[in-house]
Amino acid sequence: MLPREGLNLRLEVEEQTKRIVAVGLDYAGSTLQVQPFAAPRTGGLWHETREQIREQVRQQGGRVEEREGPLGRELLAEVPAAAAQGSGLRLARFVGVDGPRWFLRGVIGGAATSDLDAAAQIEDLFRSIVVVRGTVPMPPRDLIPLKMPATPGSA
């Protein structure tokens, strides 16, 4: 992913293991959370992942609609807001892409759920992400270990 003016990156860390479980990107008045997963050689995970997300949103009392978006099939969901965010529903877009033995899931929030210009910027950001799967065998659906790329000038 290329650096962009106004892009803030957050690493989401699991408390017990201290491993990075997601990358959060704040950009263009929007958020994009991404997670890469190992996938089987014989097919992708996005189809069944959409079904799982749809069921989770409904169980939480939200609404979800599948549609064709600029990144392919996606889910537009109204999910109950966390207590810290106040009451009501918030919009979220769930996007995904299947690659060779990997799957990248993205959750888009903020302006990019309803504003076309913000959406185009976040979609471009999602398209720019590079997944390096590695050669180590991993069970499908396991999170691919996340690590920060070395910055120029660092050892």
C-alpha positions as CSV (number, residue, x, y, z in Angstrom):
1,M,0.0,0.0,0.0
2,L,1.4,3.4,-0.9
3,P,1.5,6.1,1.7
4,R,-1.2,8.8,1.2
5,E,-1.7,12.3,2.6
6,G,-4.1,12.1,5.6
7,L,-3.8,8.3,6.0
8,N,-3.6,7.1,9.6
9,L,-2.8,3.4,10.3
10,R,-3.8,1.6,13.5
11,L,-2.8,-1.9,14.4
12,E,-5.4,-3.9,16.3
13,V,-3.7,-6.2,18.8
14,E,-5.1,-9.2,20.6
15,E,-4.6,-8.6,24.4
16,Q,-3.6,-12.1,25.5
17,T,-1.3,-13.0,22.6
18,K,-0.1,-9.5,21.6
19,R,-0.4,-10.5,17.9
20,I,-1.7,-8.1,15.3
21,V,-5.2,-9.3,14.3
22,A,-6.3,-6.4,12.0
23,V,-5.1,-3.2,10.4
24,G,-7.3,-0.2,10.7
25,L,-7.0,2.6,8.2
26,D,-8.5,6.1,8.7
27,Y,-8.8,8.0,5.4
28,A,-11.1,10.4,3.7
29,G,-13.5,10.6,6.6
30,S,-13.8,6.9,6.6
31,T,-12.4,3.8,8.2
32,L,-11.2,0.6,6.6
33,Q,-10.4,-2.5,8.7
34,V,-8.6,-5.3,6.9
35,Q,-7.7,-8.9,7.7
36,P,-5.9,-11.4,5.5
37,F,-6.8,-15.1,5.9
38,A,-5.3,-18.3,4.5
39,A,-7.6,-19.9,1.8
40,P,-7.7,-23.3,0.2
41,R,-6.0,-23.9,-3.1
42,T,-9.3,-25.0,-4.7
43,G,-11.4,-22.0,-4.2
44,G,-12.1,-18.8,-2.3
45,L,-13.7,-17.9,1.0
46,W,-15.7,-14.8,0.1
47,H,-18.9,-16.5,-0.8
48,E,-19.2,-18.4,2.5
49,T,-17.8,-15.5,4.5
50,R,-20.7,-13.3,3.2
51,E,-23.2,-15.8,4.5
52,Q,-21.5,-15.9,8.0
53,I,-21.5,-12.0,8.2
54,R,-25.1,-11.9,7.0
55,E,-26.1,-14.3,9.8
56,Q,-24.1,-12.4,12.5
57,V,-25.6,-9.1,11.6
58,R,-29.1,-10.5,11.7
59,Q,-28.4,-12.1,15.1
60,Q,-27.3,-8.7,16.4
61,G,-30.6,-7.2,15.3
62,G,-29.2,-5.5,12.2
63,R,-30.2,-5.5,8.6
64,V,-28.0,-6.5,5.6
65,E,-28.3,-6.4,1.9
66,E,-26.1,-8.0,-0.7
67,R,-25.2,-6.0,-3.8
68,E,-22.8,-5.6,-6.6
69,G,-20.3,-2.9,-5.8
70,P,-17.2,-1.4,-7.4
71,L,-15.1,-4.2,-5.6
72,G,-17.5,-7.0,-6.6
73,R,-20.1,-8.6,-4.4
74,E,-20.4,-6.8,-1.1
75,L,-22.7,-6.5,1.9
76,L,-24.2,-3.2,3.0
77,A,-25.3,-3.6,6.7
78,E,-27.0,-1.6,9.3
79,V,-25.5,-2.8,12.6
80,P,-26.3,-1.8,16.1
81,A,-23.8,0.8,17.3
82,A,-21.6,-0.1,20.3
83,A,-22.6,1.5,23.6
84,A,-19.7,3.9,23.4
85,Q,-21.0,5.2,20.0
86,G,-24.5,5.9,21.2
87,S,-27.6,4.1,20.3
88,G,-29.1,3.3,16.9
89,L,-27.7,1.7,13.8
90,R,-24.5,2.5,11.9
91,L,-23.8,1.6,8.3
92,A,-20.9,-0.7,7.4
93,R,-19.8,-2.2,4.0
94,F,-18.2,-5.6,4.0
95,V,-16.0,-6.3,1.0
96,G,-13.7,-9.1,0.2
97,V,-11.3,-10.4,-2.5
98,D,-10.1,-14.0,-3.0
99,G,-6.5,-14.4,-4.1
100,P,-4.2,-17.3,-4.7
101,R,-4.4,-19.2,-1.4
102,W,-5.5,-16.0,0.5
103,F,-8.6,-14.0,1.2
104,L,-8.7,-10.3,2.2
105,R,-11.7,-9.0,4.1
106,G,-12.5,-5.3,4.6
107,V,-15.0,-3.5,6.7
108,I,-15.7,0.1,5.6
109,G,-17.3,2.6,7.9
110,G,-17.9,6.4,8.0
111,A,-18.4,8.6,5.0
112,A,-17.5,5.8,2.5
113,T,-20.8,4.0,3.3
114,S,-22.9,6.7,1.7
115,D,-20.6,9.4,0.0
116,L,-19.5,8.4,-3.5
117,D,-16.2,10.5,-3.4
118,A,-15.2,9.1,-0.1
119,A,-16.2,5.6,-1.2
120,A,-14.0,5.9,-4.3
121,Q,-11.0,6.9,-2.2
122,I,-11.5,4.0,0.2
123,E,-12.0,1.5,-2.6
124,D,-8.8,2.7,-4.2
125,L,-7.0,2.2,-0.9
126,F,-8.4,-1.3,-0.6
127,R,-7.3,-2.2,-4.1
128,S,-3.8,-1.0,-3.3
129,I,-3.2,-3.5,-0.4
130,V,-0.7,-6.2,-1.2
131,V,-1.1,-9.6,0.5
132,V,2.0,-11.7,0.8
133,R,0.8,-15.2,1.7
134,G,4.1,-16.8,2.2
135,T,4.8,-20.5,1.6
136,V,4.2,-21.9,5.1
137,P,1.2,-24.3,5.1
138,M,-1.8,-22.8,7.0
139,P,-5.3,-24.1,7.6
140,P,-7.9,-22.2,5.6
141,R,-9.5,-19.4,7.5
142,D,-6.4,-18.9,9.7
143,L,-5.3,-15.3,10.0
144,I,-2.2,-14.7,8.0
145,P,0.4,-13.1,10.4
146,L,0.5,-9.4,10.1
147,K,3.6,-7.4,10.4
148,M,4.6,-3.9,9.6
149,P,6.7,-3.5,6.5
150,A,10.2,-2.1,7.1
151,T,10.3,1.7,6.5
152,P,13.0,3.1,4.3
153,G,16.2,3.7,6.2
154,S,15.4,1.2,9.0
155,A,17.5,-1.9,9.5
